[in-house]
């Protein structure tokens, strides 16, 4: 069984291609034009053991917002494609990831119903290079809607904005890896409704 996704998204603001394999080794090839976001998506692929290729050309001369958002939309859509009808998966996953003083907990339900709960400390540095730190929540909003999953991201502590963002991407990746894992005891869709798709 191949669990792959490929999405092309073209607007007046960006051109995005995302290709992924949920059952990969964590190999990544990322280029969005936003250096810190590339670093985060690389961590996402590596810690989720998702083979991930991202090619985004966006209007970064305006600001990185459209590039970051449209890439997250395509990433979520590609995950949904790869999951298919979600038959045989574990469905739920969680991870607790530290990086020095920062600690983030992520919990995922591949429910087919988009929902996001996101908490992080206030007072973080507003920028990491060209990346606005407020965009991280926006990434999870776009990702959860387009992947059709319920996502809770709680930064339990942290002062350094880089560490706070990085623990989120790693924790979400590891929670997704657990939730998307095939369960040899599960013969169908893990739901009393009989479906996990909209």
N, C-alpha and C positions, 0 to 999 in steps of 0.2 A: 504494500500500500504506500503510495507516494502522497505526502502531505505538503504540497507546495502551493505558493501563491505568487501571482504576478499582476501588478497594477500599474497602469499608466494613467496619470492625471495631468491634464493640460488646461490651464486657465490663462487669462491675460497677466496674471501675477507670477505664475510658476509653471514649470514643466518637471514632473516627477515620475521616475520609474523605480518601483520597489519590487525586488524578487526575493523570496525567502523559502527555506526548507525547515519546517519545524523539527525534523529529525536529523539535523545536521551535526556539525562538530564545533560550531561557533566561528567558522570562517567568515570574515566580513570584508567588504569593499565599499567604503562609504565616502561620498562626496556631496555635500550640501552647500558649500560656500560659507558655512558658519562653523568655524573650527571647533568650538566647544561642543556644539551639537553633534558633530562628527564623532568626537570623543565619547559622548554619551551613547550614541547609537552603536558604536563599536563595543562598548561595555554591555549594552543590551544583547547584542548578538552573542558575544562571548559567554556571558553568564547564563543566557537562556539556551545555549547550545543550538542556536538558530543560525543557519547559514544565511547571511543577509547581504544583499547588494542594494545600495541606494544611490541614485543619481538624480540630483535636484539642481535645477537652474532657476533661480528666483530673483525677484527685484530687491536684492539686498542693498542696492544703492538707496532705496527708500528706507527700509529697515528689515531685520530678519524675520519679522512676524509672519508674513505670508509663507515664506520658505519653511519655517519650522512647523506651522500649522498644517500646510498642505502635505508635507512629508508624513506627519503623524496620521493624517486622514488616510493616506495611501498605505501606511504600515498597518493600521488597524484593519483596513479592507483586505489586505493580503493575508493577514492572520485568519480572518473570517473565511476566506477562500480555502486556505490550507486545512482548516478544521472541518470543512464540509458539513455533514449533518451532525457532527460531534459524537457519533457512535463510538463506543468503546473507550472513551476518555475517562480520566479520573474526575474531571469537572472542577474540583476545588483545589486550590493551591495557596501556599503562604510561604513567606520568607522574612527573616529578620536579618538585616545586613548592617554591620558597623563599618565606619571608616574614621579612625581616630576618634574625635569627640562626637561625631554624628552617628545616629542610629535610626534606621527606618524600617518600619514593618509594612509589608504589602500583602494583601489578601485578595484572591481572585475567585470569582464564580463564573464559569463559562456558560452562563445561564441563557444566553440569547436575548437578555434584557439589559440594555445599557444603563449603567448607573455609576456615578463617581462620588466618593467621599474623599476629601483631600485636606490634610492639615500639615502645615509646616510652621516653623518659628517666624515671628515677625522680626523686622529689623535687620534682615540679611542684606548684604551688599546688593545693590540693584542691577549690577552688570558683572558679567564674567567675559572679558573681551567684548565682542559685539553681541553677546547673548544676554538678553534681559532675563533675569532670574524668575520674574513673574510668568514667563512663558512655560515653565515646567508644568504648572497646573494645567495650562492650556493644552499641552501635549497630551496629558492623561485624559482630558475631556474629549479631545478629538479621537484619541486611540480607543477609549472605552465605547464611545458611540459607534464607531465604524467596525470594531471587532465584535460588537454586541456582547459585551461582558460587564459584569459588576466588579468594580475595582475600589478597594479602600487602600489609601496610601497615607500612613501616619508617620511623620518625622517626629520621633519621640524626643530627640534632642539634637542640637547641632548649632555651631556658631559660624563656621566657614561655609560660604555659599557654594563653593565648588564641592565640598564634601557632602553637603545637604542634597544637592542635585544628583551627585554620583550614586549615593546610597539609594536614592529613589529608582534610578534606572536599573541598577543591579537587582534590587529587591523585586521590582515588577517583573524583570526577566526571569528570575528564579521562581517566582510564584507562577508565572505563565508556564514555565517548563514543567512544573509539578502538575498543574491543572490539565495541561494538554497531553500528558503522558498516557499512553495506552495501558489499560488495566486488563490483564489477562483473564480476570474473573468477570469482567463486564461484557455481556453478550449483545447489548443494545445501547440505547441512549440512557444515560443515568438521570432519569427524571420520571416521576410518577405520571407526568402528563404525556410522556411518550415522544416529546420533541424538545429540542433546545434551540430551535431557530424561530425567527419571527414569522 
